Amino acid sequence: MTRFLLVLAEVLLLVLVTSSSANLTSARSPMQQPNQTSFTLSFEGTLNIVYGDSKRGDIGETRYTLALANGSSVPLQYIGQQTLASYFLKRVLVSGRLGPSQNAVTKGKTSWSILADSVTLADQQLQPDQNSANQVTATAVTGTKKVLMLLLRFSDDSSVPHPPSFYSDLINPSTPPSYLPATVNGFYINASWNQFHWVADVGGAGGVPATDWLTLTYGKSHYAPCDWSTSCADLNAITNDAITAGVAAGINFPAYDNVNFVISNDLDCCAWGGSFTATINGVMKNYGATWEPPWGQEAGTYSHEMGHSLGLPHSGWVYYAYDSPWDVMSAVMTATSWSCGSYYSANDAATDSLYCGNPGDTISAPYKDYLGWIDPSHEAVTSTSASVTVLLDGDALPLGTAKKMIKVCITGSPCTGPNAHYFTVEARVRSAYGDGGIPGEGVIIHMFEADRPIIGGNCFFNSQSGWAWPIDSTPGDFDSVNCNSGGRPYPDYALFNAQWNPGQSYLNSTYGLTIKIQSRSDSTFTVIINGGSVPFSSLSSVLLNAASNTVYFIFPDGNTAHAKPAGVGYASVTDWTALGFAYGSLTNMPQIIALDTNSAYIDQSTGAPKVSNKIIVLFGGPLVNEAVHYYEANGIAPLHWGLVGGWTSGTEYYYNRNNQAVASIPLSVLGPESQDMGLIEAFKDQNGNTVIIFSGFGWQGTFVGGVYCKTVLISQLPTMPDSWYIYSWTDSNGNGFAEVSEVSSTPVNHGN
């Protein structure tokens, strides 16, 4: 029955398309279009996507078509276009209505499109018990793809921008000839770490190799009756007429994976890249494709458009369209640019110079990962519920021992498929292998959202973006009202200064995630992912009811005969007092109690705990407890201690991972032992341990944390959502001892 309805829908579509002759001028939304069917139909076919990218970056269009089994194609309109990018060149089942197209070039008659209500994988419909979010994965783009450079000139324009040999030189060599700064193959060889190559043949008059350009049936005004200001190119007409001419010249199209339609003069606003489906020489096949006017026939634009032909959407779209200089799929930066000819521009009605560039930015790491170029040995995968320290090497550099990307899956969200949502982290440095034109060096953090909501704002020419966009280290430095830098010099605005450098941390309180750039050595960066936010509300089950011998209570050694790492001193007995309160709160006994100098549990050279997937409870601050010192020095703990102004008259602080002060106390107050603050914090470390720290500015603070937790907070834990709390104590009765009644019930500060 389902197959019958699919066939019926195709027949109805064929009747509508062939019988329509009314000119369509309406720009109304799909729900307002006249003559649409009032009933829902189902269509099955291959999804093709084509992206139009303007020369000036101020306009563009994304077109979706469904290639049906009968060989016809129909435009597709759908809200939720970012999800559709995951279905590129896949067979899908579309449910919707038929109506006049908003976007397609009508050429004097109504063009019908499918007004889609839903789009799913066709084979998913045969397996309704499976989760579609887990069924969409990219096919690794490795090995070699053959591309046909098909030379096409308009019938009313005999001039051409370059000889046929230019296009072979532009695509094929890994090292460019002397008259070109870069080649497309060289870009992709470097970007894929030699895992992917293009091999191009040049086709035209005389077949392959071309001796001259093929002449299209009509002039420019037939195929693209507009100038730079809008998108009007009839790509279907160009494609059909070009294939007809190519077949007549003896070209075997099915021998190729991609067809680059090389146009002798301007089209509309744009250069185009994506895919099409056609039956040629009796073979129905999906092709990657580009449609390039002369200004786009250089390595940078071709690298972008041929990226679309591999299934990549755009990236960026944070402040304005094409705003990310960190991905050739957004702004195509230029490392070097040479004059490489001229042509008489139909759109400008003047002779325009042509420039050939060396792409100055590579493909971003999340898109390289999508294409299958980052193998497991060069990718660290973690989550917002864990912590890890990773050494990252520059993304454009050759593979070495360091990682190329960190993927941070969001707990509770899919990390693959059309609803994938995660963070990625990569290092970017300038090199001869790529990234020679990036505006700075550092670490780029991307948010990847396969079903990213539509974009809105003054500075976007459309509502469609891509899956990945950089998280700006300096947000808000762009005038989104007037769509300019707001007087800021390059590169100090928008995403040009989005990189994160050593000492900086990205904090996302929604997911309890911190990404800290710890240090840099040459081209490598040490990055600490702290995804281990542990809300106090979970401690009742995690800590209080922990099984016997699974909790490690580590308190600071006071014996000066036992060596400690540099920067860590010796505790007085008073630093141990909180241990008894915390230990006595647990239900199941016994648990492990040890000094921080016990080499069985603590690495004595670094202070790092040796256990994994356990619960660790620490007492005392970083000046006396080796493990606390380790966690704070390496940015793993949510907070860290600091002193400003020296030990005589200074002030002690607690700072968060962004180095913002969250609490402080002058030594003049702390010294008489009449006031203090107690910190209790919980987090996950890189070894899967749940860590709880009791500390204070002075010994009373550590004691306050222990006693207040035991007598007051235990009953409140289920209502405490944050992972650290600071409480203040004032010695109101003057006995020099911290009592529960003297602790303020309102925390000084709290957070994640």
N, C-alpha and C positions, 0 to 999 in steps of 0.2 A: 504493500500500500504506500509506504514512504517513497519507494522508487517511482511509483506511478505519479505521485504528486510532484516529484522533482521534474519528471519529464513534462508534465502538464505545465508547470511554471515556465520551463524553457520554451515551450511552444507558444504560450501567451506572450512571453517577452519578444519572441521573434515576430509575432504578428504586430505587436505595438510598434516595434522599431521600424519595420518595413512599411507600415501604413501611415506613420506620422509625417506630416509635412508642415505643421504650423511652426512659425518662428517663435523661439522661446526668449523672452527678455526679462522675465520675472526673477527677482533676487530674493524672493521670500524663503523662509525656512521650510524644511521638508514637510512639516505638518500643515503649512499653508499652501502648498503647491496645488494647482488645479489638476484635475483629471487623474489623480492617483487612485490606485485600486484601494477599495475599502476593506479588503480581506487580506489576510496574511498568507504568504507563500513561502516555500522553502526552496533554496537554490544550493547546489553543490558545485564547487569549482576550486580553482587555484587562485590564491590571493596575490595580486601584483601591486606593488607600491612604487610610485615614482615621486621623487622630490625635486622641486624647482628651486634653484638657488640664484638669487639675483646678483648681477655684477656689482651693484652698489650696496647690497645688504639691507635694503629697505623694503623689500617685497619678496614674495615667494608663494609657493603653493605645494601641497601634498595631495597627490591623486591616488585613489584606490580603485582597482578594477577587479572584477571576478571573471576569470577565464573559464567558460563552460565546456562541457565535454563535446558539444557540437561544433566547437571551434570558434564560437563567437565570444566577445568580451563585453561586459556591461559595467559602467561606473557604479561605485558603491559609496554611499553616504552613511556615516556612522558616528555617533558620539562615543568617544572612548578610543581615539585613534592610537594612543600610545600602546595600548594592549595589542592592537592589530599589527604593530611592528614585529611582535613575537611570532606572528603567523606568516611572515614573508615567505612566499613561494611554497606554502603548505596548502593542502587540500582542506577546505573549510566548508561548513554548513551554515548558510546565512538564512535567517528568518526575517521577513520584512514585507514591505509593500513596494509596488512599482509606482514611480512618479517621474515627472520631468526632472532632468538633472540641473543642479545649480551651477556646476563647475565646467562641464564638458563644453568644448567648442561645438557649436551646433551646425555650422555650415549650412544655414538656411532651412533646417528642419529640427523638429523637437528631438532631443537626445534623452532617452529614458535611462533612469538609474534605479538601483535597488536602495530604498530607504530602509536601512537595516535596523532591526530591533535587537538582534543578538547575532554574534558570530562565535562559533565554536569549531574545534577541530572535527573534521568529517569522521575520522576513525574513532574519535571519542564518542560519537553518537552510537557506535556499535558496541561500546563498553561503558554503559552508563553508570556502572558501579565504581569506576575509577575517578580519581580526583584530577580534573583537567589541569590544575596548577602544576601537577607533577609530570604532565605528558608533553609539555612544550619545551624542547631543548634545542639549542643551535647545533647544526651539523658542523663539525670542525672543518675550518677552511684551511686545508694543508695541501701540500703537493703543488701541482701546476694547473692553472686554468688557461685555456686558449682563448684569445680575444681577437676578433676581426675588426680592424680599423677600416670602416667602410666610408670612402671619400665621396661626398655628395655636394654638388653645387646646384643652385637654383637655376631654372631655365632662362631667367632674364638677367643672369649675372655670370659672365664668363671668367671673372677673376677668381683666383684662389690664394689663400694666405701662404701656403707652403707646398713644396714638391712632395711626392709620395714618400721619398726616403726619410723625410723629417719625422714621420710618425713612427716608423720602425725604430729610429734612433731615440725617440722620446720615450718609448715604452720598454724596449727589450734589454738594453745593456744594464749590467749592474753598476758599471762605472760610466758616467756620461761622456759623450764625445766632446771635443774641445769647445764646440760652439754652444753647448747647453750646460747649465749649472747643475742639473739633476735629471734623473729619469724616474718614471713611475715604478718600474721594476726595482730599481735601487732603493726607493722609499719602502716598498713592501717587503723586500728582503731584510732590510734593517729592522722594520717594525715587527716582523714576525720571527726575528732571530733565525732567519734562513729556513723557515718552515713553509713558506708560501712564495710562489713565483708566478708572474704573468709571462706568457709567450704570445707575441702578437704577429699576425700577418696583416699586410696592407692590401685591401681589396678595392677595386674600382673598375674603370674601363680596362678591358683585357683580363679581367678576373683577378687571380692571385698569383704573383704579385701584380699590383696595379701599375699600368703604364700611364694612366691619367685618371681624372675624376669622373664619376658617373654624373649624368645630368638628370635631375628630378623632372617630373612631368610638368610642374608648374613653378611660378616665381614665388618669392618670399611672401607677397601679400596674400597668396592662397593659403600658405601653411602657417603664417604668423602675422596676421594683419594688425600689428600694434608696434609700439616702441618699448623703451625701457620701463615705462610707467605701469605696466600691467603684465599679467601672464595670459597668453592667448595661444601659445604654440599648439598646433594640432599634431601631437606626437603620433597618433594612430595613422594619420594620413602620410606623414613623413616615413614612418616605419613600413607601411604597406607598399608605398611607391618605391622605397629604397630596396625592399626585398624583391619586388618584381624586377627592378633593374639589375639587381645583383644576380638573381637566378638566370636572367637572360645573358649575363656576362660569364656564366659558368661557375659561379661561386657555390660551394657546398656548405650552406649555413649550419646544418646539423653537426658538422665537424667541430663547431666552436661552442664554448661555454658562454661567452659574452659577445655582444655586438656593440661597438662604439660607433655611433652614427656621427661622422665628422662633417660638420656643416660649413660651407664656404663663407657664410655671412651670418649676421645676427639673426636670432630668432625673436624672442620677446625680451622680457626682463632678465631671462634666466639661462643658466646651464642646467641640465637635467640628468638625474641618475636614478636607477632603480631596476625594473625588470619588465619583461613582457612574455606572453605565451603565444606561440604561433605554430601553425602547421606548414612546414616548408619541405619541399621534395618528399611529401608523403609522411613526414615525421612530425608529430606534435611534440613540442619541447618547450621548456622554460629557459629563458635566456636572461642573464644579467645584461644591463644596457646603460649607455649614456648617450645623450644628445648634446653635442658640444659646439657652440659657435666659436669663432676664431679666438676671442679673448680668453676662452677657457681651455684652449689647447696647449696646456703647459702642465708641468708635473704637480703643482699644488692643487689646481682645480680638478685635474684628473684623479689625483689621490683621494680627494673628497668624494667626487661623484662615483668613482669605482668602489669606494667604501659603501655607498648606498647600494650598489649592485651586488654587494656581498650580504646585504640585509641590515646594515647599520643605519639607525636613524641619526638625527642630530644629537648634540649634547649642549649643555649650557642653558641659555634662556633663563638667567637669573635676574639680570637687570634689563637686558634688551636682547633682541635676536642676534644670534651668532656672537655671543659675548665671551665665550671661553677661549682664551689663547692657549689652553692646555690640551687641545684635542683638534686634530685636523678635521674632525667631523663637526666642528663648530666654526671658530675663526681660523682660517688658514693663514698662519703666520709665515713670514718669509725670512729665511736666513740670508739669502742673496738673490738678486734679481738682475737679469740682463735684458737688454733690448734684443729682440729676436725677429724683427720684421715689422710689417705694417699692412693695413688693409683699408679699403674704403668702406666705412661702416654705414650700413643701410639705416640704422637707427639714429646715428648722429649726422648723417649726410655730410660726412667729412672723413678725411684720412686719419685713422687712429693708429698709434704705435702699439705694437704687441710686445709683451714682456714675458719672459720665461723665468720662473723662480725655482728656488730650492726650498721645499717645505720646511718651515721653521719650527713646527711642532709635530710630534708623532701621534699615533692613535693612543687614546687614554687606556690605562690599564683595565678598567672594567670592560671596555669593548674588545681589547685583546683577549681577555679571558673568555668573553662570549664567543669569539671566533676560534677558541681552542688553542691559543698560542702560549698560554701560561700553564706549564705542566705542574703537577702536584709538588715536585721538589722545589719549585720556585714560587710557590704560593702558600701563605699561611692562612688557614681558615680558623676563625674563632667566633665568638658570639658575644652579645651584650650581657651574658651571664658568666663570663669568664675573663681571665686576664692573661696576657702573654707579652713577652718582650721579643721584638723582631728586628733583625738587621736588614734594611732595605737598600738596594742599589739603584742607581739611576735607571729609569725606565727605558731610555733610548740606548743604553750601553749594552754591549754583548753580554750574554749569560755568564754568570760566575757562580760562586757558592752562595751569595746572599739572595734573599727573596726579591721578587719583582712586585709583588702585591700582597696586601693583607685584605682578606675579605671578612667583614664583621657581620655575621648573620644576626638579625634582630629576633630575639627570643619571642616565639609566638607568631612570627610571620614567615611565609615561605621564602626560601633563599634561592629558588629556581622557578621557572615558569612565568606565565603572563601576569602573575600577581606578586612577583618577587620584589622584595624590599630589603635592602641591606646597604652597608657602608663599604667603601673601598679606600685603601691608603696606598699611595705610590710616591716614590722619590723622583724628582725631576732636576736634572743637571744638563747644562749645555755640553754638546760633544760633536765630534765629526760624524757620528753615526745617526744623529738626529737631535731635535730640540735645540738647534742652533739659533733659533729666533724667539725662544720663549722670553718673557719679560723679566724673569728672575729665576732663582733656584730655591729649592726647598721641598717640602712635602705637600702633596695635593690630596685632599680628602674629598671623595665624591659620595654623594647620595645616589643610589641606584634604585629607581622605582619604575618597574615595568608598566604599571598602570597609573603612571603619574597623572594627576588631574590636569585639566586644561589650564592654560596660562592666560592671565589677563593683565592689562595695564597699558599705559600710554605708549610705551616704548617697544611693543611687540606688534609686528605686522600681522601675526596670526596667533591662534590660540594653541598651536601644536608645537611641542618641543620634542625632546628625546628622553631616553631613560635616565641618563646620568647628568648630574650637574655638580660643579665644585661648591664646597662649603667655604664661604669666604672668611679668611682670617681677619679681615677688616670690613665687616658688614656696614652697609649704609653709605659708603663713600661714592655715591653716584646720584646725580640729580634726576630723579625719576619723574619729575614734573616737566622739565624742559628737555629731558633725554640727552644730557651731556655730562661732562665731567664735573660740572660745578666749579670750574676754575682751577681744578687740581691738575698738576702736571703729570704727564705720562712717566712712569706707569702707576702712579699713586691713586688709582681709582678703579671702581668696578672690580672685575675679576683679574685684572692685570697684576694685582698684588695679593692674590688669594692664597699664596703659598704660606705654609706654616714652617717656622724655623726653630732651631734648638732653644729650649726654654719656654716655648709656647705650648698651650694645651687647648684642645677642643673639648668642651664640656656639653653634653646633652643630658639634661636632667630628666627628660621624658623616658629615656631608656637606661638611665643610670650609667652612662658611658663617658669615659674620658680617654682621649687619644693624646698622649704627650710625646712631643719631639724631644727626646732626651739629649742627643748629641749628634755631631756630624764629624766624620773622618773622611776627607777627600770626597769621593762620590757616594759614600754610604751614610745612612742615617739610622740611628738606634731609636726605635719607636716603641713606646709602651702603651699597650691597649689595656685599659682598666674597665672591663665590662662587668666587674664583679660587685656591683652595688648590692648589698644585702640589707633589705629593710628590717628594722627591728621587729616588725610584725611577724617575721618568719623565725625569730630566735626561739620562740617557745618550743617549736618542734625540732629545729635544727640543733640548738644547744641544750636547753633544759632537759629534754627527753632523749638525749644522745645515748647510744648504747655504751656499755662499759668498755673502757680502754680505747676509746675513739677520740677523746678530747685531751689535748696536750696543753697543760698549764705551764707556761714558761715565765719564770720571774728572774729579775736581774741579780747576778752574783755580786756579792760585796767583798769577796776575798781577793785582795790585791795580788796574791800569789798566782792567780789564774789569769792568763793573758787574754786580752780582748782586742778586737779590731781597732784600728786607728779611729779616734773620734768618739769612742765609747768608754765611759768611766765606770766607777763602781758604786753600787747602791748602798744605802744604809738600810737597816732592818725595817725602817718605817715604810720603805717601798714595797714590802711584802704583805702589808696588812690587808690590802684589798683582796688578795688571793683567797683568803679563808671565806670571805663573804661570797665570792663568785663560785668557788668550789662547792660550798654548801648549798648552793641553789640547784644543783643538778639532782635528778631523780635516781640515776643509775650509777652505782659505784662498783669498783674503783675506777679512777681515771689516772692519767699519767701526769706527774709533777716533776719538773726538771729545772735546773739552772740554765741560763743562757750560755754558759761556758761548757755545757755538756755536748761534746763533739758527736755523740750518737744522734742528736736531734738538730744541732745547729752547726752550719759550716763556719769554722772558726776564722777563716780568712775573709769572709764576706758578711757573716751574720745571717745568711739565708737559711731558713728552715729546710731540713732534708726530707721531710715527710710530704706525701702527696695525698690528696682527696681525704684529708682529715679535718678536724676542727682544732684551731690553735687559739689559745687565750693568752694574751701577753699583758704584762704589768710594768708600769714605768715608762718614761719617755725615751726619746732617741739618745739622750746623753748617758743613759745607764743600761738600756736593754738592747742587746746586739740585734735582735730580730726587728724591733721597732725602728732602730737606726737604719737597717737594711730596707725596710718597706718605705720609709720616708725618703731616704736618699735616692731611691730608684723610682719615686713617683707612683708607687703602687698603692699606698695608703691614701684615703681621700684627703686627709689633712696632713700638714707638716709644721713642725715647730721652727721658730726663728727668733733671733735676738737683735734688736736695733738699739744702738747707743752704748753698748758695752755693759759689763757686769756691775759697774759702780752705780750708774744712774740711768740705765737703759730701760727698755720695755720689751717684754716677751710677747710673742704673737703666735697665733695659729693661722696658717694660710691654707686656702684650698688649692686645687691643682692648677688653677689659673693665676696663682700667686696673689690672690685677693685676700686681705686680712678679714677673718671672720670672728676673731676674739683677741683681746689683748689685756695685759695687766702690767702696770709699772712695777719695777723692782722695789721701789720705795714702799709700795703697799704689800708686796709679796714677802719682802724681807722680814718684817716683824711677825710673820706667820699668823696674820689676822684675817687675811683674805686669800682665796685661791679659786681656781676653776677646775672642774673635772670633765675630761673628755672621754666619751665612750663612742667607738666607731667600729663598724663591721663591714667587711668586704671579702671578695674572692681574690686569691692570688693566682699567678700563672700556672701553678701546679694543682689547681682545683681545690686548694684548702680554703675553708671558711675561717677567716681571721677576725677575732674580736680583740680590741686594744682598750685597756683602762690606763689612762695617764692623766697628768695634770701639770700645771706650770711648776708647782712644788709638790712635796710628798703628800700634803693634805688633799690635793686635787685627785691623785690616784686613789687615795682612801675614800674620798667623797664618791667617786665613780662606783667603787665596789659596794659600799654600804648603801648608797641610794638606789642602786640597781636591785640589791637584795631585798630591801624593805619597802620600796615604793614602785619602782618601774616594772617589776615582774608582772604585776597585775595589769599594767597598762600596755604591755608590749603589743597585744593584738591591734591597738589603735594608733601605733606609732609607725608611719609609713617611710620615714627617712632612715638613712644608714649611718648618720652621726649626729650626736647631741652633745652640747656643752652646757654644764650647770655651774652656777656660782655659789660659793660658800662665804659667809661672813661670820667671824667669831663674835657673835652678839653678846655672849656671857663672859667673854674674856678669859676663858680657861685654856686657850691655846689648842683645843681639841675639836675636830670636826664632828658635829652631831647632825643627825638627820633633820632635826627641826630647824637647823640654821641654813639648810640648802633651799634656795629658791625653787619653787615648783615650776616656774616658767623658764624654759631654757634660754640661755644667753643667745644661742644661735643653733640652727640645725639645718641639715640638707643632705645631699647625695654626692 
